[in-house]
Amino acid sequence: MPADTATARPDLGTGLRRVLVVLCNTEIISWGVLYYAFPVLLPTISARTGWSLAAITAGFSASQVVAGLVGIPVGRLLDRHGPRAVMTTGSVIAVLALVALVSARSLVWFTAAWLLAGVAMAGVFYAPAFAALTRWYGPRRVTALTALTLVAGLASTVFAPLTAVLNDRLDWRGTYLVLAAFLAVTTIPLHLWGLRLPWPAIEHETVHTPSAVARSRPFLVLVVAMSLAAFSVYAVVVNLVPLLTERGMTTSGAAVALGLGGVGQVLGRLGYARLVARTSVRARTLAVLLVSAAVTILLGLVPGPALLLVAGSVLAGVTRGIFTLVQATAITDRWGAVHYGQLNGLLTAPVMLTAAVAPWAGSALAAALGGFPAVFVVLGLIGVLAAGLSTASVPRQPTGHLR
C-alpha cells in the first residue's frame, strides 16, 4: 500500500472544508503580518531609530534562518501530534514577538525579537499548513495545496497597502501593535478551533524510516537542487526592480512589473493539478526548474523594450508560483505522506537558508559583476544546475505515486 494512502483519514466533508478555509485565512494573516509588513515599514523604522537599513534587514533575515532550523523539530511534532497545538502555539509566540519588536529601544533587542518571530514562523507559515493538508486530504492533497497557495498568495496584496495606511497614521510601532492584536484575535482562535479534527493514525509504516530516507542519495540531491532553485527564484524577486530600473524603466513602472509577476504566480498555480496529472515527478520538476532558469537568463540578456521585460516578469511569476507547489509536493511524490512533516522540515530548512541569503547575494553579485543583468544570467545558470540535479532526486523504488 502506498504511504500516502496508509492513513485513516476522516470523511472528506465539512471538517476538511473547515480546515482548508481556516488555513487559507490564517496563512494570509500570518504571512501578511510577519513577512510582508516588514518591507513597507523598513524605511520608517530606519528613519525613526537611526539604525541602518542593512542592520535592520539583517535581523529580519536572521528570522528566516531561525524558522528553517526550528522547522526540523517542528516537523517531527507535526507527524506525531498534528498541526493544532503547533500552529496555535506559533500564533501565540508571533504575538509575543511583535510586542517585543514594538518595545525595542536597541538594535540588539530588535534583532532578538525577530529571532523569536522566526520561531513563530516555523509554526505558522507554509510548512505546517502543507503537512496538515497533505495528511488530511491524502490523494486530494494537490487540489487543497493549490487552493491554499492561491489564497495565501494574496497576502502581500492585502497587507502591503494596509500596513502603509496604518503607518501613515500610527508610525511603525503603532502599526505593528495593531497588526499583533489582529493576528491574536484571528489566528489563535482559528487554529485552536478549526484544526481540531483527529490526526489520522498511521496504519502502515513505510519501508524506509525517515532517517534512512534523509541519508539517501536521492533525498540529499533533492535538498541541494531545491536549495539552489530557491536561491535563484527568490533572488530574482528581490532584485527585479533594480534590474528593470537599470534597463531604463521608472521605479514605479518596475514596481508595477513586479506586481504583475504576482498575478503570474497565481495563474501558474491554477494549472498545477493538470500538470501533475499529465507528467511524472521527474519530468515536471525538471521542466519547471528549466523554464524558470530560461526566463531568468532572458531577463538578464534582453535589454527591452519595457513591454517585453514586463512579460518576462509575469513569466517569472508563473514559474515561481509553480515552484512553490513543486516544493510542497516533493516529499509525497517521492516517499509518501506518512513522515511528511519530518522530511519536509529537513528539506525546508536549507531552502529557507538560501532564500534568506538571496537578497544580499544578489546585491553583492551586482557590485562584483558590474550590474544586475549579469546577476540574472548567473542566477539562471544556477537554476539550470538545480534542474539537472533534480533528475537524480527520484528514488528507484518510490513509495509515493510516481510515473
C-alpha positions in Angstrom: 0.0 0.0 0.0 1.5 3.4 -0.9 2.5 5.5 2.1 0.2 8.4 1.3 -2.9 6.1 1.4 -1.8 4.3 4.5 -3.6 6.6 6.9 -7.2 6.5 8.1 -8.5 9.9 7.1 -11.8 11.4 8.2 -14.5 11.8 5.7 -13.9 14.5 3.1 -16.8 16.6 4.4 -17.5 19.6 6.5 -14.5 19.1 8.7 -11.9 19.1 5.9 -13.6 22.1 4.3 -13.4 23.9 7.6 -9.7 23.1 7.8 -9.0 24.4 4.4 -10.9 27.7 5.0 -9.2 28.2 8.3 -5.7 27.7 6.9 -6.4 29.9 3.9 -7.3 32.7 6.3 -4.5 32.2 8.8 -1.8 31.9 6.1 -2.8 35.2 4.6 -2.7 36.9 8.0 0.5 35.2 9.2 2.4 36.0 6.1 0.9 39.4 5.8 1.8 40.5 9.4 5.1 38.6 9.9 6.6 39.0 6.4 5.0 41.5 4.1 4.6 44.3 6.6 8.3 44.5 7.1 9.5 45.9 3.7 6.7 48.5 3.9 7.9 49.6 7.4 11.6 49.3 6.8 12.3 52.9 5.7 10.3 54.3 8.6 12.0 52.0 11.2 15.4 53.2 10.0 14.4 56.9 9.9 12.8 56.8 13.4 15.5 54.7 15.1 18.7 55.8 13.3 19.6 52.1 12.7 21.0 51.3 9.2 18.8 49.6 6.7 21.4 46.8 6.4 21.4 46.2 10.2 17.6 46.2 10.4 17.3 43.8 7.4 19.9 41.5 8.9 17.6 40.9 11.9 14.7 40.1 9.6 16.9 37.7 7.5 18.0 36.0 10.7 14.4 35.2 11.5 14.2 33.2 8.2 17.3 31.3 9.3 15.7 30.5 12.7 12.5 29.5 11.0 14.3 27.0 8.8 16.3 25.5 11.7 13.3 25.3 14.1 11.2 23.8 11.3 13.1 20.5 11.7 11.9 19.6 15.2 8.5 21.2 14.4 8.2 18.7 11.5 8.6 15.7 13.9 5.9 17.2 16.2 3.6 17.6 13.3 4.0 13.9 12.3 3.2 12.7 15.8 0.6 15.2 17.0 -0.8 17.1 14.1 -1.0 20.9 13.4 -3.4 22.2 16.1 -1.0 22.6 19.0 1.9 23.6 16.8 0.1 26.3 14.9 -1.8 27.7 17.9 1.5 27.9 19.8 3.1 29.5 16.8 0.4 32.2 16.7 0.9 32.9 20.4 4.7 33.2 20.0 4.1 35.5 17.0 2.1 37.9 19.1 4.7 38.0 21.8 7.5 38.6 19.2 5.6 41.5 17.7 5.1 43.1 21.1 8.8 42.7 21.8 9.5 44.3 18.5 7.3 47.3 19.3 9.1 47.7 22.7 12.6 47.5 21.2 14.8 50.5 22.1 18.1 49.0 20.9 19.1 47.1 17.8 20.1 44.1 20.0 16.5 43.9 21.4 15.1 44.4 17.9 17.1 41.6 16.5 16.2 39.3 19.4 12.5 40.0 18.7 13.0 38.9 15.1 14.7 35.7 16.2 11.6 34.9 18.3 9.5 35.8 15.3 11.5 33.2 13.4 10.4 30.5 15.9 6.8 31.6 15.3 7.2 31.4 11.5 8.2 27.8 11.8 4.9 27.1 13.4 2.5 29.2 11.3 3.9 29.5 7.8 3.5 27.1 4.9 5.3 24.0 6.2 2.8 23.1 9.0 -0.1 24.0 6.8 1.2 21.9 4.0 1.7 19.0 6.4 -1.9 19.3 7.6 -3.4 19.3 4.2 -1.1 16.5 2.9 -2.1 14.1 5.7 -5.8 15.0 5.9 -6.5 15.3 2.2 -4.5 12.3 1.1 -4.9 11.8 -2.7 -6.7 15.1 -3.0 -3.8 17.0 -1.5 -2.8 18.7 -4.7 -6.2 20.4 -5.0 -6.1 21.5 -1.4 -2.5 22.8 -1.6 -3.2 24.7 -4.8 -6.2 26.3 -3.2 -4.2 27.3 -0.1 -1.3 28.8 -2.1 -3.7 30.6 -4.4 -5.4 32.4 -1.5 -2.3 32.9 0.6 -0.6 34.4 -2.4 -2.8 37.5 -1.8 -1.1 38.3 1.5 1.1 41.0 0.0 -1.9 42.4 -2.0 -3.9 42.8 1.2 -1.3 43.7 3.8 1.2 45.9 2.0 -1.3 48.7 1.4 -3.0 48.1 4.8 0.4 48.4 6.5 1.1 51.6 4.6 -2.2 53.2 5.7 -1.6 52.3 9.3 2.0 53.5 9.2 0.8 56.9 7.9 -1.4 57.3 10.9 0.3 55.4 13.7 4.1 55.1 12.9 5.8 51.7 12.8 5.4 50.8 16.4 1.7 51.5 16.5 1.3 49.7 13.2 3.0 46.5 14.5 0.9 46.7 17.7 -2.3 46.9 15.7 -1.2 44.0 13.5 -0.2 42.0 16.5 -3.7 42.5 18.0 -5.3 41.5 14.8 -3.2 38.4 14.5 -4.0 37.4 18.1 -7.8 37.7 17.8 -7.9 35.9 14.4 -5.2 33.2 14.1 -5.1 31.9 17.7 -8.8 31.0 17.9 -8.9 29.9 14.3 -6.0 27.4 14.8 -7.4 26.3 18.2 -11.0 25.8 16.8 -10.5 25.0 13.2 -7.8 22.3 13.4 -9.4 20.0 15.9 -10.0 17.1 13.5 -8.5 13.9 14.8 -5.0 13.4 13.4 -5.1 10.3 11.2 -3.3 7.4 12.8 -0.6 5.6 10.8 -1.8 2.1 10.0 1.0 1.1 7.7 4.7 2.1 8.1 6.7 2.9 5.0 9.6 0.5 4.0 12.1 3.2 4.8 12.4 5.1 8.1 12.7 8.9 8.0 16.4 8.7 9.0 17.1 6.3 6.2 15.4 8.5 3.6 17.2 11.6 4.9 20.6 9.8 4.4 19.7 8.5 0.9 21.3 9.9 -2.2 18.0 11.0 -3.8 17.0 13.0 -0.7 20.4 14.7 -0.4 20.3 15.6 -4.1 16.7 16.9 -3.8 17.8 19.1 -0.9 20.7 20.6 -3.0 18.5 21.0 -6.1 15.6 22.7 -4.2 18.0 25.0 -2.3 19.8 26.1 -5.5 16.5 26.6 -7.2 15.1 28.6 -4.3 18.3 30.8 -4.3 17.7 31.6 -7.9 13.9 32.1 -7.7 13.9 34.4 -4.6 17.0 36.4 -5.6 15.1 37.2 -8.8 12.1 38.5 -6.8 14.2 40.9 -4.7 16.5 42.1 -7.4 13.9 42.5 -10.2 13.2 46.2 -9.6 16.9 47.2 -9.6 17.3 45.2 -12.9 14.4 46.9 -14.6 15.5 50.4 -13.5 18.9 49.7 -14.9 17.1 48.8 -18.2 15.6 52.3 -18.2 12.2 51.7 -16.5 11.0 54.1 -13.8 10.8 52.8 -10.2 7.0 52.9 -10.3 6.9 51.1 -13.6 9.3 48.4 -12.3 7.1 48.1 -9.2 4.1 47.5 -11.4 6.0 44.8 -13.3 6.8 43.1 -10.0 3.2 43.3 -9.0 2.1 41.7 -12.3 4.6 38.9 -11.5 2.4 38.2 -8.5 -0.6 37.8 -10.8 1.5 35.4 -12.9 2.3 33.5 -9.7 -1.4 32.9 -9.1 -2.0 31.9 -12.7 0.8 29.4 -12.6 -0.7 27.7 -9.6 -4.0 27.3 -11.3 -2.6 24.9 -13.8 -0.6 22.7 -11.4 -3.2 20.0 -10.9 -3.3 19.4 -14.7 0.5 19.4 -14.8 0.6 16.7 -12.1 -2.0 14.5 -14.0 0.0 14.6 -17.2 3.6 14.3 -16.1 5.9 12.3 -13.9 7.5 13.9 -10.9 10.9 13.8 -12.6 9.7 15.4 -15.8 7.6 18.2 -14.2 10.4 19.1 -11.7 12.9 19.3 -14.5 10.6 21.3 -16.7 9.6 23.8 -14.1 13.2 24.5 -13.0 14.4 24.7 -16.6 11.7 27.1 -17.7 12.4 29.3 -14.6 16.1 29.3 -15.3 15.5 30.2 -19.0 13.2 33.1 -18.1 15.8 34.4 -15.6 18.6 34.3 -18.2 16.4 36.0 -20.8 15.7 38.8 -18.3 19.4 39.3 -17.9 20.1 39.3 -21.7 17.1 41.2 -23.2 17.6 44.9 -22.9 14.0 45.8 -23.8 11.5 47.1 -24.7 9.7 47.6 -21.5 6.7 45.6 -22.5 8.9 42.6 -23.2 10.5 43.0 -19.7 7.1 43.1 -18.1 6.2 39.9 -19.9 9.3 38.4 -18.5 8.4 39.4 -15.0 5.0 37.8 -15.5 6.6 34.5 -16.7 9.0 34.6 -13.8 5.9 34.9 -11.5 4.3 31.9 -13.2 7.3 29.7 -12.7 7.7 30.9 -9.1 4.1 30.0 -8.3 4.5 26.5 -9.7 7.8 26.1 -7.9 6.1 26.6 -4.5 3.8 23.6 -5.3 6.7 21.5 -6.7 8.5 22.0 -3.4 5.3 21.4 -1.3 4.7 18.0 -3.0 8.3 17.0 -3.4 8.3 14.6 -0.4 4.9 12.9 -1.0 5.7 12.5 -4.7 8.8 10.5 -3.8 8.3 8.9 -0.3 4.6 9.3 0.5 2.9 11.3 3.3 3.5 9.2 6.4 6.6 11.1 7.5 5.9 14.3 5.6 6.4 16.7 8.5 9.8 15.5 9.5 11.2 15.0 5.9 9.7 18.3 4.7 11.3 20.0 7.7 14.7 18.7 6.7 14.1 19.8 3.1 12.7 23.2 4.0 15.5 24.3 6.4 18.3 24.7 3.8 15.7 26.1 1.3 14.8 28.8 3.8 18.5 29.5 4.5 19.3 30.1 0.8 16.1 32.2 0.4 17.3 34.3 3.4 20.7 34.8 1.8 19.4 35.5 -1.7 18.6 39.2 -1.3 22.0 40.1 0.0 23.8 37.8 -2.5 22.0 39.4 -5.5 23.2 42.9 -4.4 26.7 41.6 -3.7 26.9 39.9 -7.1 25.7 43.1 -8.8 28.6 45.0 -7.3 31.1 42.4 -8.3 29.8 41.8 -11.8 29.0 45.4 -12.8 25.3 45.4 -12.8 22.1 43.3 -12.4 21.9 41.9 -16.0 24.9 39.8 -15.3 23.5 38.8 -12.0 20.3 37.4 -13.7 22.4 35.4 -16.1 24.3 33.8 -13.2 21.1 33.2 -11.3 19.7 31.5 -14.4 22.7 29.2 -14.7 22.3 28.3 -11.1 18.7 27.3 -11.9 20.0 25.2 -14.8 22.3 23.3 -12.4 19.4 22.8 -10.0 17.3 21.4 -12.8 20.0 18.9 -13.8 20.4 17.8 -10.3 16.7 17.3 -9.8 16.7 14.4 -12.3 18.7 12.3 -9.8 16.3 13.1 -6.9 13.8 10.4 -7.6 14.3 7.1 -5.7 14.5 3.9 -7.8 11.8 2.2 -5.7 9.5 5.1 -4.8 6.9 4.7 -2.0 4.7 7.6 -3.3 2.7 7.9 -6.5 5.3 8.3 -9.3 5.1 8.0 -13.0 
